[in-house]
Amino acid sequence: MTKTIWNEQKLAKLRELYPTMASCDIAEIFGCSDVTVRNMAHKLGLKKSADFSSVNYIGRYTGTQGLRKPRKR
């Protein structure tokens, strides 16, 4: 992926969407990675809403998402 250029329009959209939408879905809208979205949200001090955080979204809070596969030895 190429470097994401954050202009005022994208930042405003991120501020609007981040509290109630999954980072991976926002990343698809912007054409970047979810890590890029989360990093910018962190820099801006954005947080997920209480309603969003209370929902067990795609396994994130159960620890089933993002776990590394064991290395083959």
RAQUIPE-V444072 format. One line per field, one symbol per residue. ss: DSSP state (@ for helix, = for strand, . for the rest). psi: psi as a letter, one per 30 degrees, with the letter a starting at -180 (. if undefined). burial: + if it has 24 or more other C-alpha atoms within 12 Angstrom, else -. A space follows every 10 residues. Layout:
ss: ???
psi: ???
burial: ???
//
This chain:
ss: .......@@@ @@@@@@@... ..@@@@@@@@ ...@@@@@@@ @@@@.....@ @@@@.....@ @@........ ...
psi: llkkjjleee eeeeeeeefg kkeeeeeeef halfeeeeee eeefgklkle eeffkikhge ffgfkgkkkk kk.
burial: ---------- ---++-+++- +++--++--+ -+---+++-+ +-----++-- ---------- ---------- ---
//
